[in-house]
Amino acid sequence: MAIFDYIIPIALAAVALVLVAGLLNMWRAGSAEQASRSQMLMRWRVILQFVAILIIIAAFWFQGFRP
Protein backbone atom coordinates (compact mmCIF):
# COMPACT_ATOMS: atom_id res chain seq x y z
CA MET A 1 0.00 0.00 0.00
CA ALA A 2 1.30 3.41 -0.95
CA ILE A 3 0.26 4.98 2.36
CA PHE A 4 3.06 3.12 4.11
CA ASP A 5 5.59 4.79 1.80
CA TYR A 6 4.75 8.01 3.65
CA ILE A 7 3.88 6.81 7.14
CA ILE A 8 7.03 4.75 7.79
CA PRO A 9 9.53 7.59 7.12
CA ILE A 10 7.41 9.99 9.18
CA ALA A 11 7.36 7.55 12.11
CA LEU A 12 11.12 6.98 11.88
CA ALA A 13 11.79 10.72 11.65
CA ALA A 14 9.64 11.31 14.73
CA VAL A 15 11.69 8.75 16.67
CA ALA A 16 14.94 10.36 15.52
CA LEU A 17 13.78 13.88 16.40
CA VAL A 18 12.66 12.90 19.89
CA LEU A 19 15.92 10.99 20.42
CA VAL A 20 18.02 14.01 19.41
CA ALA A 21 15.91 16.36 21.53
CA GLY A 22 16.30 14.05 24.54
CA LEU A 23 20.05 13.74 24.08
CA LEU A 24 20.52 17.50 23.69
CA ASN A 25 18.44 18.10 26.79
CA MET A 26 20.50 15.55 28.74
CA TRP A 27 23.76 17.23 27.74
CA ARG A 28 22.62 20.59 29.03
CA ALA A 29 20.74 19.21 32.02
CA GLY A 30 21.60 21.14 35.12
CA SER A 31 18.33 21.38 36.97
CA ALA A 32 15.84 18.78 38.11
CA GLU A 33 13.31 20.19 35.64
CA GLN A 34 15.60 19.50 32.67
CA ALA A 35 16.35 16.00 33.97
CA SER A 36 12.64 15.25 34.20
CA ARG A 37 12.15 16.62 30.66
CA SER A 38 14.89 14.27 29.43
CA GLN A 39 13.11 11.34 31.05
CA MET A 40 9.83 12.36 29.44
CA LEU A 41 11.47 12.64 26.01
CA MET A 42 13.08 9.21 26.37
CA ARG A 43 9.70 7.72 27.33
CA TRP A 44 8.16 9.29 24.23
CA ARG A 45 11.01 7.82 22.17
CA VAL A 46 10.18 4.33 23.40
CA ILE A 47 6.49 4.84 22.64
CA LEU A 48 7.26 6.18 19.16
CA GLN A 49 9.62 3.27 18.48
CA PHE A 50 6.84 0.87 19.39
CA VAL A 51 4.42 2.66 17.07
CA ALA A 52 6.99 2.67 14.26
CA ILE A 53 7.52 -1.09 14.66
CA LEU A 54 3.77 -1.68 14.57
CA ILE A 55 3.50 0.37 11.38
CA ILE A 56 6.32 -1.60 9.74
CA ILE A 57 4.71 -4.90 10.76
CA ALA A 58 1.37 -3.69 9.36
CA ALA A 59 3.09 -2.76 6.09
CA PHE A 60 4.52 -6.28 5.79
CA TRP A 61 1.14 -7.78 6.69
CA PHE A 62 -0.81 -5.81 4.11
CA GLN A 63 1.76 -6.61 1.42
CA GLY A 64 1.13 -10.28 2.04
CA PHE A 65 4.51 -11.08 3.60
CA ARG A 66 3.92 -13.73 6.23
CA PRO A 67 6.74 -15.96 7.47
GICORGI-V967057 format. One record per residue. N is the residue number from 1. SS is DSSP state (H for helix, E for strand, L for the rest). PSI is psi in degrees with one decimal (none if undefined). OMEGA is omega in whole degrees, 0 to 359 (* if undefined). Layout:
BEGIN
{{N & SS & PSI & OMEGA} {N & SS & PSI & OMEGA}}
END
This chain:
BEGIN
{{1 & L & 137.8 & 184} {2 & L & -24.9 & 181} {3 & H & -32.5 & 180} {4 & H & -23.1 & 176} {5 & H & -21.4 & 179} {6 & H & -38.4 & 185} {7 & H & -41.2 & 183} {8 & H & -50.3 & 178} {9 & H & -33.9 & 178} {10 & H & -43.8 & 180} {11 & H & -42.6 & 180} {12 & H & -37.4 & 178} {13 & H & -38.2 & 178} {14 & H & -42.3 & 178} {15 & H & -46.3 & 182} {16 & H & -41.8 & 181} {17 & H & -42.6 & 179} {18 & H & -37.1 & 177} {19 & H & -48.3 & 180} {20 & H & -42.7 & 178} {21 & H & -42.3 & 179} {22 & H & -41.6 & 179} {23 & H & -43.7 & 178} {24 & H & -40.4 & 179} {25 & H & -36.2 & 178} {26 & H & -40.2 & 181} {27 & H & -32.0 & 179} {28 & L & 6.1 & 183} {29 & L & 125.3 & 177} {30 & L & -29.1 & 182} {31 & L & 167.5 & 179} {32 & H & -31.0 & 179} {33 & H & -42.0 & 179} {34 & H & -35.0 & 178} {35 & H & -40.1 & 179} {36 & H & -33.0 & 176} {37 & H & -39.1 & 177} {38 & H & -42.8 & 178} {39 & H & -41.3 & 179} {40 & H & -42.2 & 179} {41 & H & -38.7 & 179} {42 & H & -33.9 & 175} {43 & H & -42.2 & 177} {44 & H & -36.7 & 178} {45 & H & -44.5 & 180} {46 & H & -43.0 & 179} {47 & H & -45.3 & 180} {48 & H & -35.6 & 176} {49 & H & -42.6 & 179} {50 & H & -44.9 & 179} {51 & H & -42.6 & 179} {52 & H & -41.4 & 178} {53 & H & -41.7 & 177} {54 & H & -40.1 & 179} {55 & H & -42.2 & 179} {56 & H & -42.4 & 177} {57 & H & -41.9 & 178} {58 & H & -38.9 & 178} {59 & H & -45.3 & 177} {60 & H & -42.9 & 183} {61 & H & -47.5 & 183} {62 & H & -20.3 & 176} {63 & L & -4.2 & 178} {64 & L & 9.6 & 179} {65 & L & 111.8 & 178} {66 & L & 119.6 & 182} {67 & L & none & *}}
END
